Amino acid sequence: MSSSNYDSACLPDLLPLYYRRLFPFSQYYRWLNYGGVQKNYFQNREFSFTLKDDIYVRYQSFSTQTELEKEIQKMNPYKIDIGAIYSHRPNQHNTVKSGTFQALEKELVFDIDMTDYDDVRSCCSAAEICCRCWTLMTIAIRVLDRALRDDFGFQQLLWVYSGRRGVHCWVCDEAARKLSVTARSAVAEYLSLVKGGDETVKKVVLTDPIHPSIRESLVFVERYFPRYALQDQDILGRKESVDKVKELQQDFQNEKKPENRWKLVMDQAIRKRSTSKKSLHFEKEIMLQYCYPRLDVNVSKGVNHLLKSPFSVHPKTGRISVPMDLKELETFDTFAVPTISQICEELDRPKTGEEEEKSEDAKEKENEKDAAEKRKIRDLQKDF
């Protein structure tokens, strides 16, 4: 992933400027304080800082926005993580009686990482991403956002680009923040469909009738599958894929277009359905295995689990972890997300038209000066 000439060696020089002039402390505090309705809510929140050379500092907590601001500007963390609301102030956890320091609540969070899709993308692997596989993140957001709103009734959802290869979701409703570990696990499991490790060939198994939530998810999956799987990943053009569909290999020899090959697969599924109940949802299972969201359940179920903060800088790419506008989701471009280098450079660059404005201001001042001189001359002439 290109990061627009970002050099991680410059991070120690850029972070002080970023935290002093660009980090949105006011909005950040307003979000995490939740209107100050609950006493000590912000004060009992854990923050953790990752400093230079991977020095990890946990159980940081602050009484006010000003205190948070001063400490971040003093320490200039490479990464900020947000944790739970505790029963006591996290920075005093060592002074609390053993067993009484407990994580009480936190936003319900989801972490979707592109590396979990490596078995269904051929364009990239590991930490690499491109516009062809980023479609998977678009599908994940569409599917999960609908389910969280319609199936669970949550309304306050914040989607954030991680800064490198994935997205995070913060469900901020009060009901979500108060969920127990058991309830969080239940929500995460409800939203999980792709099961099994590298050795598992068939990772999606549908029962009949299909669950209403999965039916709703299929609306999005069926919309994106042709472009993502058939065109961008060419799943029916790669030899290893074709070898798996033995019954259609001869037909594939005569048909090269991905869409037409997929139609042959669909026709075969219809034929199989008439003879076996096992193939009832064959083509849907394929589409879901390629496109359905893959969650890190452990991130979601733990109340005390830390997650990277919005507006944190990703040390490897330099990109800012920015909130995402779902109205603009189709056009979201990870490569257009600014790096810390870019935005710090822009601080020193004159704004468009600024130089012309300065020139106009100078002319006005010059004119005013001339007018004042002329008035002085007229006044002197009157005196004589």
C-alpha positions in Angstrom: 0.0 0.0 0.0 1.4 3.3 -1.0 1.3 5.9 1.7 2.1 9.0 -0.2 5.8 9.3 0.7 5.2 8.7 4.3 8.4 7.9 6.2 7.9 6.2 9.6 11.2 7.7 10.8 9.6 11.1 10.7 6.8 10.1 13.1 8.5 11.4 16.2 8.7 14.9 14.6 5.2 14.8 13.2 3.2 13.6 16.2 3.7 16.6 18.4 2.4 18.9 15.6 -0.5 16.5 15.0 -1.6 16.3 18.6 -1.0 20.1 19.2 -2.9 21.4 16.2 -5.0 18.8 14.5 -6.3 16.1 16.9 -10.0 16.8 17.6 -9.9 16.8 21.4 -13.2 18.6 21.9 -15.3 16.3 19.8 -13.4 13.3 21.1 -14.1 14.2 24.8 -17.8 14.9 24.0 -18.2 11.5 22.5 -16.5 9.5 25.3 -18.2 11.6 28.0 -21.7 10.9 26.7 -23.1 14.2 28.0 -21.7 13.7 31.4 -25.0 12.1 32.5 -23.3 9.4 34.5 -20.9 10.6 37.2 -17.2 9.6 36.7 -17.9 8.0 33.3 -15.0 9.6 31.5 -12.8 9.6 34.6 -13.1 5.8 34.9 -12.4 5.1 31.2 -9.1 3.3 30.4 -6.8 4.6 27.7 -3.6 2.9 26.6 -0.7 4.4 24.8 1.9 2.7 22.5 5.0 4.8 22.6 8.2 4.7 20.5 10.0 1.3 20.4 6.7 -0.5 21.3 6.6 0.7 24.9 3.0 -0.1 26.0 1.4 1.9 28.7 -1.9 0.7 30.0 -4.5 1.9 32.6 -4.2 5.6 31.7 -7.2 7.7 32.8 -8.1 11.4 33.0 -10.5 13.7 34.9 -11.0 16.3 32.2 -10.5 17.0 28.5 -7.7 19.4 29.4 -5.9 16.6 31.4 -6.2 14.2 28.5 -5.0 16.8 26.0 -1.9 17.7 28.1 -0.9 14.1 28.7 -1.3 13.1 25.0 0.7 16.2 23.9 3.4 15.3 26.5 3.7 11.6 25.6 2.9 11.8 21.8 1.8 8.2 21.6 2.3 6.3 18.3 -1.0 4.6 18.9 -4.0 5.2 21.2 -6.3 2.4 22.3 -9.6 2.8 24.1 -10.7 0.4 26.8 -13.6 -0.1 29.3 -15.3 2.0 32.0 -14.0 0.5 35.3 -15.4 0.5 38.8 -12.4 2.7 39.9 -10.1 5.1 38.1 -7.7 2.9 36.0 -4.7 5.0 36.9 -5.3 4.0 40.6 -5.9 0.3 39.9 -2.8 -0.7 42.0 -4.2 1.0 45.1 -7.6 -0.8 44.9 -8.3 -3.9 46.9 -7.7 -7.0 44.9 -10.7 -8.3 43.0 -12.7 -5.0 43.3 -11.2 -3.4 40.1 -13.7 -4.5 37.5 -14.5 -3.6 33.9 -18.2 -2.5 34.0 -19.1 -1.4 30.5 -17.9 -0.4 27.1 -19.1 0.2 23.6 -20.0 -3.0 21.7 -17.2 -3.2 19.1 -16.4 -5.2 15.9 -13.1 -5.6 14.2 -13.1 -6.7 10.5 -9.6 -7.4 9.2 -8.7 -8.1 5.6 -6.3 -10.9 6.5 -9.2 -13.1 7.5 -10.3 -13.1 3.9 -7.0 -14.4 2.4 -8.6 -17.7 1.2 -11.1 -15.8 -0.9 -8.9 -13.1 -2.5 -6.1 -13.6 -5.0 -5.2 -9.9 -5.7 -3.5 -9.4 -2.3 -2.6 -11.2 0.9 -1.6 -10.5 4.5 -1.5 -6.8 5.2 -1.8 -5.8 1.5 -5.0 -4.3 0.2 -6.2 -2.9 -3.1 -9.5 -1.4 -4.5 -10.4 -4.9 -5.8 -10.5 -6.6 -2.4 -11.7 -3.5 -0.5 -15.1 -4.4 -1.8 -15.2 -7.0 1.0 -15.1 -4.3 3.6 -17.9 -2.4 1.9 -20.0 -5.6 2.0 -19.2 -6.2 5.6 -20.2 -2.7 6.6 -23.5 -3.0 4.7 -24.4 -6.4 6.1 -23.5 -5.6 9.7 -24.9 -2.1 9.8 -28.3 -3.4 8.7 -28.3 -6.3 11.1 -27.2 -4.2 14.1 -29.9 -1.6 13.4 -32.8 -3.8 12.2 -32.2 -7.0 14.2 -31.0 -5.5 17.5 -32.4 -2.0 17.3 -29.1 -0.2 17.8 -28.9 3.4 16.4 -25.6 5.0 17.4 -23.1 3.3 15.2 -19.6 4.7 14.4 -17.7 3.1 11.5 -14.0 3.8 11.4 -11.2 2.9 8.9 -8.4 1.3 10.8 -5.6 3.1 8.9 -4.3 0.0 7.2 -6.3 -3.1 6.2 -9.7 -3.1 8.0 -12.6 -1.4 9.7 -13.9 -1.0 13.2 -17.5 -0.5 14.4 -18.3 1.2 17.7 -22.0 0.6 18.8 -22.5 3.4 21.3 -26.1 3.0 22.4 -26.5 2.8 26.2 -28.0 -0.6 25.9 -25.0 -1.8 23.9 -22.5 -0.4 26.4 -24.1 -2.2 29.3 -24.1 -5.7 27.6 -22.5 -8.5 29.6 -19.8 -10.7 28.2 -22.4 -13.5 27.5 -24.7 -11.1 25.6 -21.8 -9.7 23.6 -20.7 -13.2 22.7 -24.3 -14.0 21.6 -24.5 -11.0 19.3 -21.1 -11.8 17.8 -22.0 -15.4 17.2 -25.4 -14.4 15.7 -23.5 -12.3 13.2 -20.9 -15.0 12.4 -21.6 -17.4 9.6 -18.3 -18.4 8.0 -16.9 -21.2 10.2 -13.8 -23.4 10.0 -10.0 -23.0 9.5 -7.7 -23.4 6.5 -8.4 -27.1 6.3 -12.2 -26.6 6.0 -13.4 -26.4 2.4 -17.0 -25.7 3.0 -17.2 -22.9 5.6 -20.9 -22.0 5.2 -23.7 -24.4 5.8 -27.3 -23.1 5.4 -30.4 -24.8 6.9 -33.9 -24.7 5.5 -35.6 -22.3 5.8 -32.8 -19.8 5.6 -32.7 -17.5 8.7 -34.4 -14.1 8.0 -31.2 -12.2 8.9 -29.2 -14.3 6.4 -31.8 -13.6 3.7 -31.4 -9.9 4.3 -27.6 -10.3 4.1 -28.0 -12.1 0.8 -29.5 -9.0 -0.7 -26.1 -7.2 -0.4 -24.0 -10.3 -1.1 -25.9 -11.0 -4.4 -25.4 -7.4 -5.4 -21.6 -7.4 -5.0 -20.7 -11.0 -5.7 -20.6 -10.8 -9.6 -18.2 -7.8 -9.5 -16.1 -9.0 -6.6 -15.8 -12.7 -7.1 -16.5 -13.3 -10.8 -14.8 -10.2 -12.2 -12.2 -8.9 -9.8 -11.1 -12.2 -8.3 -12.0 -14.3 -11.4 -12.9 -17.3 -9.2 -14.1 -19.4 -12.1 -11.1 -18.6 -14.3 -8.4 -19.8 -11.9 -7.3 -23.4 -12.5 -7.6 -24.4 -8.8 -11.2 -23.3 -8.8 -12.1 -24.9 -12.1 -10.6 -28.2 -10.9 -13.1 -28.3 -8.0 -16.1 -28.2 -10.4 -15.4 -31.5 -12.2 -18.9 -31.9 -13.6 -18.6 -28.6 -15.5 -15.0 -28.7 -16.8 -16.1 -29.6 -20.3 -18.7 -26.8 -20.3 -16.1 -24.4 -19.0 -13.8 -25.2 -22.0 -16.5 -23.8 -24.3 -17.4 -20.9 -22.1 -14.9 -18.3 -21.0 -17.0 -15.4 -19.7 -17.2 -15.4 -15.8 -20.9 -14.5 -15.8 -21.8 -17.4 -18.1 -19.7 -19.8 -16.2 -21.5 -18.8 -13.0 -24.8 -19.4 -14.8 -23.6 -23.0 -15.5 -22.9 -23.4 -11.8 -26.4 -22.1 -10.9 -28.0 -24.5 -13.5 -26.1 -27.4 -12.0 -27.3 -26.4 -8.5 -30.9 -26.4 -9.7 -30.4 -29.9 -11.2 -28.8 -31.2 -7.9 -31.7 -29.8 -5.9 -34.2 -32.0 -7.7 -32.2 -35.1 -6.5 -30.7 -34.2 -3.2 -31.7 -32.0 -0.3 -28.0 -31.5 0.6 -27.6 -29.1 -2.3 -30.6 -27.0 -1.4 -28.7 -23.7 -1.1 -25.5 -24.6 -2.9 -25.0 -21.3 -4.9 -25.9 -19.2 -1.9 -23.4 -20.9 0.3 -20.7 -20.2 -2.3 -21.6 -16.5 -2.4 -21.7 -16.2 1.4 -18.4 -18.0 1.8 -16.8 -15.4 -0.5 -18.5 -12.3 0.7 -20.1 -12.6 4.2 -18.4 -10.6 7.0 -15.7 -12.3 9.0 -15.5 -11.1 12.6 -12.8 -11.4 15.3 -15.3 -12.6 17.9 -12.8 -12.2 20.8 -12.7 -8.5 20.2 -16.4 -8.2 20.4 -17.1 -10.3 23.5 -14.6 -8.9 26.0 -15.7 -5.9 28.0 -12.1 -5.1 28.9 -10.8 -5.6 25.3 -8.9 -2.6 24.0 -9.5 -1.3 20.4 -7.6 1.3 18.4 -9.0 4.8 18.9 -10.5 6.8 16.0 -8.1 9.6 14.9 -5.1 7.5 16.0 -2.2 7.3 13.5 -1.3 4.0 12.0 2.5 3.8 12.5 3.1 1.5 9.5 1.2 3.5 6.9 1.0 6.9 8.6 -2.7 7.0 7.7 -5.2 8.6 10.1 -7.9 6.3 11.5 -10.9 8.3 10.1 -14.6 7.8 10.7 -16.5 6.7 7.6 -19.7 8.3 6.1 -21.9 5.4 5.0 -23.6 7.7 2.5 -20.2 7.9 0.7 -19.3 4.2 1.3 -19.2 3.2 -2.4 -16.6 5.9 -3.2 -14.5 5.5 0.0 -10.8 5.2 -1.1 -8.3 4.0 1.5 -5.5 5.4 -0.6 -7.1 8.9 -0.4 -7.1 8.8 3.4 -4.6 11.4 4.5 -1.3 10.5 6.1 0.1 12.4 9.0 2.8 13.7 6.6 0.3 15.2 4.2 -1.9 17.0 6.8 1.1 18.4 8.6 2.5 19.7 5.4 -0.8 21.3 4.6 -0.6 23.3 7.8 2.4 25.2 6.5 1.0 25.5 2.9 -0.8 28.8 2.1 -4.5 28.2 1.4 -5.8 28.7 -2.1 -6.3 32.4 -2.7 -4.6 33.2 0.6 -1.7 34.9 -1.2 -4.1 36.9 -3.4 -6.0 37.9 -0.3 -2.7 39.1 1.3 -1.9 41.1 -1.9 -5.4 42.7 -1.8 -5.0 43.5 1.9 -1.6 45.1 1.2 -3.2 47.2 -1.7 -6.0 48.3 0.6 -3.5 49.3 3.3 -1.4 51.2 0.7 -4.5 53.0 -0.5 -5.5 53.9 3.0 -2.0 55.2 3.6 -2.1 57.3 0.5 -5.5 58.7 1.5 -4.2 59.5 4.9 -1.2 61.3 3.4 -3.5 63.3 1.1 -5.6 64.3 4.0 -2.6 65.5 5.9 -1.5 67.6 2.9 -5.0 69.1 2.6 -5.0 69.9 6.3 -1.6 71.6 6.0 -2.7 73.6 3.0 -5.7 74.8 5.0 -3.4 76.0 7.7 -1.4 78.1 5.2 
